[in-house]
Amino acid sequence: MNDTPPTDTGDATRSPRRYLGWIAAGIGLVLVGIAAVLVAVTLSNRPSGVGPTPDPGPSGSSQASEAPSPSPSESVPGSPAASATATASATATPVPSFAASTIDLAWTRTGSFPTSGGLSIVLGVAPLGDRYLAVGIEYVEPLPVLGPRPPHETRVWTSTDGRTWAPVTLDPALVDVELTAPVVLADGSLLATGVRVLPTEFRDEEYGAWRTTDGITWTETDIPMDGIVSGIARGARGLLVVVTPLTSDDQELWMSADGSTWERVHTVEADYLDIDAGDEGFAAVGWSDEVDGPIAIASGDGRTWVDGTDPGFSPFLEVAAFGSDWIVVDDPGGPMPTWFSANGLGWAPHGGIPGRTIPVDEMECREFRRDLLSSGPWLVASTDLTYPCSEGAYAIHGTQYLSLDGAGWAGLPFAEGTPMENRSGSSVNGVLPVPGGLILVGEENGAATFWFGEAP
């Protein structure tokens, strides 16, 4: 997703579905709250996991001691590196016990940037040369519950140590642009995908990418995809983007080595697809109405993709690279189970996030997984509250969870949302390990916020 340009920026810079706009994403909260309950009932009799698959995938098990498979008797095939036909094996070991005390970081809120009108949000963070750069957005007025987004301004912040942040005065060319998901390119520059709001009656959006070497001047970069860019990830083998074409319901995977030249490498019959890039390849998980179930695919080189076995996921899931391994957080309604894979193809249950349930007016709001982020040895799961606490742009944030193994999760000591108080609570949107600790970025009570976890 580290103080130098990493080979794997992972989910520290990945923001799937965020490019659809905060309003469009927020409208689905009502459906998620209702559908999650129905899915939980539907999946209650589904097998909880699958055995190992004989197909090779993109990932070995170099981190098996940190994020192992839950059964010592199971064997999961390893990575083909650049070949989708090579075969290797790795013996899984039991899931280690987890205690919150193993995450021994002292947390400080190191920056807060409220506005006088609407809200401000930090949407991603990445290294840039000898410093760090964060991107975000500021709205000039509150978000409506439904309807087009109000005018907004691009925001960029910089820091030399990850502990003190200052706004950057930007090139005026960035008007009504939302930058998200900054990824480090091989030459040390940053590429951020995002959207520009057009001056039309309904404030239509167009998708694009912008590149910078100093954080001040951003150059728009042509991208050949004709559709909605819903995710970007960079790993050791290059950049991968998932695109929903405007003319079909399929999902397209595009790959680039430099962020300038792109090629379409795979098309998937799926209604939704989430991607990530790791040390030894790429993995994608999603849901397909065509097969009426979940799908999992993986690749060692980004060009040859292998289908995995039915992992047993619900429709509400997200994948994160974990070194050379992979973690999925599922959300069938209620507790959020996590799954582990050494190759992105064969998946096994691997603990989970307990989540909270809050009684409200003779009803219940529960935490649901809004985003899954990873960088280095760290995993972060951010949550919001379901309906009736959240609806449309009226969002209330839940607990933010941190993990070192993907199996056990500890709640971060950040402000939590209060029912009936819009935009209350904290939301983590980016994670980046740095010397001496961990940077988290996001939003707290409607203000762009930075946190630093000091290592002992």
Salt bridges, closest charged atoms under 4 A:
ASP11 OD2 - ARG14 NH2 1.31
GLU138 OE1 - ARG155 NE 2.88
GLU153 OE1 - ARG155 NH2 2.72
ASP176 OD1 - HIS152 ND1 3.93
ASP176 OD2 - ARG203 NH2 2.92
GLU178 OE2 - ARG149 NH1 3.14
ASP187 OD2 - ARG211 NH2 3.03
GLU205 OE2 - ARG149 NH2 2.61
GLU206 OE2 - ARG196 NH1 3.61
GLU220 OE1 - ARG196 NH1 3.01
GLU252 OE2 - ARG264 NH1 3.15
GLU263 OE2 - ARG303 NH2 2.62
ASP274 OD1 - ARG14 NH1 2.98
ASP276 OD1 - ARG14 NE 3.65
GLU318 OE2 - ARG14 NH1 3.43
GLU318 OE1 - ARG17 NH2 3.42
GLU318 OE1 - ARG369 NH1 2.73
ASP331 OD1 - ARG366 NH1 3.12
GLU367 OE2 - ARG356 NE 2.77
ASP371 OD2 - ARG18 NH2 2.38
ASP384 OD2 - ARG370 NE 3.72
ASP384 OD1 - HIS397 ND1 2.69
GLU416 OE1 - ARG356 NH1 3.08
GLU443 OE1 - HIS397 NE2 3.22
GLU443 OE1 - ARG423 NH2 2.93
GLU444 OE2 - ARG109 NH1 2.42
GLU454 OE2 - ARG163 NH2 3.01
